[in-house]
Amino acid sequence: MNWSFVNSGFLTGEENMSLDMNNAQELARSLHETISSQSLFRIYAWDRPTLSLGKHQLLTSTIEKQCKERSIPIVYRPTGGRAVLHANELTYCITMPCASMEDARNVYRDVHHFFLKCLQSLSIQDLEFAKGVPSFQEHYQSMESSACFSASARHELTYKGKKLIGSAQRIIDGVLLQHGSLPLDDSYLNIADILSTSSDEAVLLRNALKSHSTSLSECLGHSCDFSQIADIISSKWEEKQFQSMQSL
């Protein structure tokens, strides 16, 4: 399978979501018309803090009010999952042909293995994959469930047991669209102020998120920027170390 790699840099939330959806739809058309096509691995950032909601997540009056007060745009992701505050982070999106949910699960695993190889080059210790699957039915009944980084799914990359990369998938007309976020600092935790109806609730949610998730700067012990991590990902991709992805 042919792959393209793109670093789109900093774009608006609407531009990022439109690009991802358009790429998936274009690939679906190519497959339907049996035209030669390429799978795409795109990395990008956000030009300002932006809140994204999962495809089926409700936009509450609290979220709308808090984002308006902070001039934070709101977008919907074509994938599922819960709310994410995209601030200082590296986001990825994969669009590729996908024949079954088994294939999608394999891609989910392989993508995180690829990111593990990328981050190991930074000499980060205690990186591993989430092994268990939380009871999402119970989790979604809790206050913190409205935020994506409140729980880890199987094969997601963790640091000392805390979620480091959050990902979500959707299959559209035989095309897998997979999103993921790698927070570069703790600014993603500000989502607690957006999702909460009181300052006390915000403190509880922020603490809950801190206990279940982390950022790359916390793993490294110092700050890092988008270009540094993007260069590492690009280099690893070019070295073709991600053999399992390339064989799909």
N, C-alpha and C positions, 0 to 999 in steps of 0.2 A: 504494500500500500504506500502511496506517495503522501508525504507530509510537508506542510509548510509551517514555518515558525515566524511569528510576527511579534514585535515589541511595539505596541501602539503608544506607549508613553501616557501622558496625562490627558484625559478627555472628560467631558461632562458625563453625568450619570445617564442621561438620555442617549448620548452618543454611544456609550459603552453597551447599554442594553440593546439598542437598535442594531449595532454591529453584530453582536452575538446572535441575535434572532435572525437577522438577514443572512448571516453566514450559514446558519443551520437550514434555513429555507432554500437557499441557493444550492446547497449540497443535496437536499432532498429532491429538488427539481432535476439536478444532474443525474442522480441515481434513477429517477423515474424515466428519464429520457435516454438512459444508458450512455450519457456523455462522460468523457474522461473527467475525473474530478480528483480533488485533493482534500485530505483531512487537514485540519488546522489546529495548531496549538498557539494560542494568543495570550500574551501577558500584557497587563496594563495597570494604570493607576487612575486616580480620580482628581479632578482639578480643584475640588473643594469637598469638605465633609458631606457625604450624601447617605441617606438612609435607603436601603433597599428592603423590600418585603418579598417573601416567597409568593409564588404565583397565586396560591389560594389563601393567603393570609389577609385577615381583615384590617383595613385602615381605620383605626379607632379615632374618636374625637380627641383623645389625649395625645396620641401620636401626632395628629395633624396640628394641634395647637402648639405643642412643644417644638416641632420642627419649624413652624411659622415664626415663632418667637426667636429662634436661633438662626433663621435664614438658611435652613438645611433643606435642600431639595429631596423629594421622595420619588423613588422609581420602583417599579415592579420588576423582579427577575423572571425570566421565562421558566426558570427551574423552580423547584419547591423549596422547602426549608423555612426557616424563621428569619426574623429581622436581623440585619447587619448594618452597623454604622461603618461605612467605608471612609476612613480618614487617611492615616499614614499606613498604607498597606500595599502589598503586591497581590493583584488578582489575576487568576488565570481562567481561560475558557477553552475547552476542547470541543470541536465539532467533528464527528466521524461517523461512517456507516456503522450500524449496530443491528444485528439480526435477532438478538434475544436479551432477556434480562441477565442471563448468565454471562454473556459477553460484557454487558454493562457493569456487572459486579467485578469482573476481571479487570476492566479498565480502571474502576475505582481503586482497586488494590494497586495496580501498576503505576498509576499516577503518583500515589503517595510514596511508593518505592523510589520513583524518580526524584521526588523532592527530598527524600532522605539522602540520596547520593549527593544532591546539590548542597544540602546543609552540612553534611559530614565534612565537606571541604573547608568549612569554617571551624572545624575542630570542636563542634558542640557535642558534649557528652549527654547521656541519658535520653537520647531520642529513641522512641520505639512506636509501635503501632498499637492502637486500641484493640484489645482482644475480645472484650465482651460487648454485648449489645444491651443498652439500658432498656428498661420498660418504658417505651415512649408514650404508651397510653397513660401510664401514671405520671410520667414527666410532664406531659402537656397539660396536666391539671395543676401544675405548680406555677407560681408567679414568674419564675425565671425562664420558663419555657418559651416565652415570646421572643427571646434572644437566641440567635443561632449558636453562639459559643457557650451555651449553658450545659451541653452534653456532647460526648464523643460517640461516633458510630464506629463499627468495626472497620479496621484498616486505616482509620484516620491517624495522622501523625501527632504524637503527643511528646511532651517534654516533662519528665518527672511526673507522669500521670495526668498532666494538664493538656487540654486540646490546643494544638498550635495551628493547624490548618483545618478550616471547615469547608466541606464540599457538598454539592447537591447535584442531582441528575434529573434529566427528562429525555425521553425518547419521542422524537417528532418525525412522523412519516419515515421511519427507518433510519433516522439520524440521532445519534447520541449528542446531547448538549450537556456538558458538565462544567459547572462553575466551582471555584474555590477561592478562599481568602487567606492570605498569610499576613497577619498584623505585624507591622514593623516596630510599633511601640504600643503603649497602653491607651492611646486615644480612643480605641474601639470601645473601651469601658464606659465612655460618656453616653453610650446608648441607655445606660441606667436612668439618666435624667430625662430621656425622651419617653421611655416606656412607663415611667412611674407617675402616680397621681399625687405623691407627697414627697417631701425631702427624706422622711424616715424610710419610706418604701424604696427610694432611690439608693440610700445607703445599703439597705439589705440586698438589693439586687446587684449593686456593684460588688459587694463582698462575695456574693454567691458566684458571680462571673469570675472574679479573681481566684476563687478556690478551684474552679473547673477549667480555666483557660489561661493562656499566656501569650506573650509576644516574642518576636525574634530578638529584640533588644534585651529582654529579660534573660533569654537563653545565652546570649553572648556576653552579657555583663557590660555592654556599652551600646551606644546608638549605631544605627545603620540606615542607609537610605535606599530608595528604590533602585537607582542606577547600579549600585554595587551588587545587589541581589539579582537584578535582571541580567547583568553581565555573567554572573555565575551560571544562571539557568541557561542562557544562550550558549555558553561555552560547553556545558555538559551535553546539551542537545546536539551541538555540532560534533562532539566527540563520539556520538552514537553509542553512548553507554546505556541508553534506555532500550535495550534489545527487545524486551517483552512488548513494549509499545509499538516498536517498528514492525513487529511480526504480525500485528493484528490486521 
